[in-house]
Amino acid sequence: MLRKAEPVLEQVLNPMEVVRFATNGVRQLTWWLLTAGSMNPFANRTTLVLTDKRVLLIHTDSKQRPRMFANQLPLERIRATTGRNSYVFIRTGREQLMFHGVKRSEARQLRGLLDSTATKEGGWQNLCPRCFAATDGAPPSCEQCGEEFKSAKKATLRSLLFPGLGDFYLGYRKYAMLEIIGATLVWALFLSTLAPAVAAKGIEGALVAGPLFALVAFIHIGDALLTRAKAKTGLHSKDGALPTN
């Protein structure tokens, strides 16, 4: 696991920084489970590395190779750590991050290693995919190396226009294709219902298709919100991704 993450760790870790623990799982925001975001484990596979200074999250593909972005949480910014079974909840002053899909023994070990503090200040930091400079926000480019990042606003608007387009823009292409196919089927159902209804009853027929249109609108808006949340999980480079060798 660590060998696959070495190309990132070699550039991120300080010379005297010590790795205490590492595991693989899925990064998830708790509220995603209440929406279509429950599908996000397909796009949010993550390697978690705990050092004596911070928690590192490295976005990976299905083979645990570094992929899109990385984040870090300095240990002094952790407010509380809880969880059960294969779930670990890490709370900062800004959000509660859920990390799951790990072995129960590893989850217990991780919770034991994470020291909680009383601070409510700060939260996760984004790392530039090229130079790994840390930032608390989501700037359009890296102040240190000039790397440009994809826009969360553009990703959101594309998914609002048609579900899946925003994720395709961010680089989650397989995940995006599933969304595009699903949205296309819903639109086909809507149009196949609307056209005969309008032909038969005119405006009254269009009103019959109203509930289905509301479902279509809900899917567009919901996917836009989820795409926005995904875009804000890390800095997505316009020109490349995390090093793998």
NORSULTA-V858133 format. One record per backbone hydrogen bond with DSSP energy under -0.5 kcal/mol. CO is the residue of the C=O (numbers start at 1). NH is the residue of the N-H. Records with the same first field share a line. If there is no record, write none. Layout:
CO = NH / NH
This chain:
1 = 5
2 = 6
3 = 6
4 = 66
5 = 8 / 9
6 = 10
8 = 11 / 12
9 = 13
14 = 17
18 = 20 / 52
21 = 50
23 = 48
25 = 46
26 = 100
28 = 98
29 = 32 / 33
30 = 33
31 = 34
32 = 35
35 = 38
36 = 39
37 = 40
38 = 41
39 = 42
40 = 43 / 44
44 = 27
45 = 60
46 = 25 / 48
47 = 49 / 58
48 = 23
49 = 51 / 56
50 = 20 / 21
53 = 75
54 = 51 / 56
55 = 73
56 = 49 / 58
57 = 59 / 71
58 = 47
59 = 67
61 = 64
65 = 61
67 = 242
69 = 59
70 = 127
71 = 57
72 = 125
73 = 55
74 = 77
75 = 78
78 = 117
80 = 91
82 = 89
84 = 87
86 = 102
88 = 90 / 99
89 = 82 / 91
90 = 97
91 = 79 / 80
95 = 92 / 97
96 = 30
97 = 90 / 99
98 = 28 / 100
99 = 88
100 = 26
103 = 107
104 = 108
105 = 109
106 = 110
107 = 111
108 = 112
109 = 113
110 = 114
113 = 115
114 = 116
122 = 93
125 = 72
126 = 135
127 = 70
128 = 132
133 = 128
135 = 126
140 = 149
142 = 146
147 = 142
148 = 238
151 = 155
152 = 156
153 = 157
154 = 158
155 = 159
156 = 160
157 = 161
158 = 162
162 = 165
164 = 168
165 = 169
166 = 170
167 = 171 / 172
171 = 173
172 = 176
173 = 177
174 = 178
175 = 179
176 = 180
177 = 181
178 = 182
179 = 183
180 = 184
181 = 185
182 = 186
183 = 187
184 = 188
185 = 189
186 = 190
187 = 191
188 = 192
189 = 193
190 = 194
191 = 195
192 = 196
193 = 197
194 = 198
195 = 199
196 = 200
197 = 201
198 = 202
201 = 204
202 = 206
203 = 207
204 = 208
205 = 209
207 = 210
209 = 213
210 = 214
211 = 215
212 = 216
213 = 217
214 = 218
215 = 219
216 = 220
217 = 221
218 = 222
219 = 223
220 = 224
221 = 225
222 = 226
223 = 227
224 = 228
225 = 229
226 = 230
227 = 231
228 = 232
230 = 233
231 = 234
234 = 236
235 = 237
236 = 150
